[in-house]
Amino acid sequence: MTVAIDRATGKRRGDRAPRPGPGQRLKQSFQKHWYAYAMIAPVVVVLGVLVLYPLVYGLYLTLTDADSLNTARTIGANHIDATYKFVGLDNYKDILFGPTSYDRFWSHFVWTIAWTAGCVALHYGIGLGLALLLNQKLRGRTLYRLVLIVPWAVPTFVTVFGWRIMLSDGGVVNSLLHSLHLPSPAWLEDTFWQRFSAIMVNTWCGVPFMMVSLLGGLQSIDSTLYEAAEMDGATAWQRFRYVTLPGLRTVSSTVVLLGIIWTFNQFAVIFLLFGKNSAPDAQILVTWAYYLGFGQQPRDFAQSAAYGILLLAILIVFTSFYRRWLNRNEQQLAI
């Protein structure tokens, strides 16, 4: 049996070239795409400094008993070294299963879920209704769109402070109610009305985004589908149910997910609307974490960081289940 030898390489003809190792593949990729790596390097550095490092450091703090009394600090010319120690998972055990876990975590968790569900439902329902109206041929439709986008275009802190002034004891809202001989609620003091006003203000801020997104989805639906459904005798409700909603499925799943994440972590509305006057029962998890870390004495950095990690874990778990549920529904529809 004869074997053909390649004179140029000295290898047998027909032999496969050895597969490069991971290090060699990485080197080849860098040599081929070095310009792309150079372009994204500043972004990676910035994200590492602003996101990755705080996340890792916060995770480390959750495993300690760090607070404002035992962390390193400088007072005048004197420097005091840190004395906090490693405690493992004690912070998580105390938050989830400790003697005060209901008052410190579970009550805020339940209210955060209710706050998120209520706000997102109102965002989507009102946003979809406005999008359906603006998708019709109306006189002055462009003007209506601009007016309805204003709450989203105005900075959040300006909007919230405006509502805070209007909802105060001598504000426009209570003055109007008083002129109509109606009771004037304590919007910014009573726990129930604090929750009600927080949902109301957050709905005002969040509806325009949902409206614009759903309006874009409505305009992408093929109009011939509506014509065919109308020719088949479908009513307006049937056209909405079997044409509009399926056509908005992709857009709806995305904006609802974004709305849940943003609302679950909505710090600005609660904090700016009530400030230090917010009752503990009206605070969601993210504002309660801020209170533990910066609003009390001594400031409990470890517990505050542990709340942040728990928030991240809750959102990761929810997002994974949400995406699986959407994929399962899409597969069932395809079948």
Rosetta blueprint (number, residue, H / E / L):
1 M L
2 T L
3 V L
4 A L
5 I E
6 D L
7 R L
8 A L
9 T L
10 G L
11 K L
12 R E
13 R L
14 G L
15 D L
16 R L
17 A L
18 P L
19 R L
20 P L
21 G L
22 P H
23 G H
24 Q H
25 R H
26 L H
27 K H
28 Q H
29 S H
30 F H
31 Q H
32 K H
33 H L
34 W H
35 Y H
36 A H
37 Y H
38 A H
39 M H
40 I H
41 A H
42 P H
43 V H
44 V H
45 V H
46 V H
47 L H
48 G H
49 V H
50 L H
51 V H
52 L H
53 Y H
54 P H
55 L H
56 V H
57 Y H
58 G H
59 L H
60 Y H
61 L H
62 T L
63 L L
64 T E
65 D L
66 A L
67 D L
68 S L
69 L L
70 N L
71 T L
72 A L
73 R E
74 T E
75 I E
76 G L
77 A L
78 N E
79 H E
80 I E
81 D L
82 A L
83 T L
84 Y L
85 K L
86 F E
87 V L
88 G L
89 L L
90 D H
91 N H
92 Y H
93 K H
94 D H
95 I H
96 L H
97 F H
98 G L
99 P L
100 T L
101 S H
102 Y H
103 D H
104 R H
105 F H
106 W H
107 S H
108 H H
109 F H
110 V H
111 W H
112 T H
113 I H
114 A H
115 W H
116 T H
117 A H
118 G H
119 C H
120 V H
121 A H
122 L H
123 H H
124 Y H
125 G H
126 I H
127 G H
128 L H
129 G H
130 L H
131 A H
132 L H
133 L H
134 L H
135 N L
136 Q L
137 K L
138 L L
139 R L
140 G L
141 R H
142 T H
143 L H
144 Y H
145 R H
146 L H
147 V H
148 L H
149 I H
150 V H
151 P H
152 W H
153 A H
154 V L
155 P L
156 T H
157 F H
158 V H
159 T H
160 V H
161 F H
162 G H
163 W H
164 R H
165 I H
166 M H
167 L H
168 S L
169 D L
170 G L
171 G L
172 V H
173 V H
174 N H
175 S H
176 L H
177 L H
178 H H
179 S H
180 L L
181 H L
182 L L
183 P L
184 S L
185 P L
186 A L
187 W L
188 L L
189 E L
190 D L
191 T H
192 F H
193 W H
194 Q H
195 R H
196 F H
197 S H
198 A H
199 I H
200 M H
201 V H
202 N H
203 T H
204 W H
205 C H
206 G H
207 V H
208 P H
209 F H
210 M H
211 M H
212 V H
213 S H
214 L H
215 L H
216 G H
217 G H
218 L H
219 Q H
220 S L
221 I L
222 D L
223 S H
224 T H
225 L H
226 Y H
227 E H
228 A H
229 A H
230 E H
231 M H
232 D L
233 G L
234 A L
235 T L
236 A H
237 W H
238 Q H
239 R H
240 F H
241 R H
242 Y H
243 V H
244 T H
245 L H
246 P H
247 G H
248 L L
249 R H
250 T H
251 V H
252 S H
253 S H
254 T H
255 V H
256 V H
257 L H
258 L H
259 G H
260 I H
261 I H
262 W H
263 T H
264 F H
265 N L
266 Q L
267 F H
268 A H
269 V H
270 I H
271 F H
272 L H
273 L H
274 F H
275 G H
276 K H
277 N H
278 S L
279 A L
280 P H
281 D H
282 A H
283 Q L
284 I L
285 L H
286 V H
287 T H
288 W H
289 A H
290 Y H
291 Y H
292 L H
293 G H
294 F H
295 G H
296 Q L
297 Q L
298 P L
299 R L
300 D L
301 F H
302 A H
303 Q H
304 S H
305 A H
306 A H
307 Y H
308 G H
309 I H
310 L H
311 L H
312 L H
313 A H
314 I H
315 L H
316 I H
317 V H
318 F H
319 T H
320 S H
321 F H
322 Y H
323 R H
324 R H
325 W H
326 L H
327 N H
328 R H
329 N H
330 E H
331 Q H
332 Q H
333 L H
334 A H
335 I L
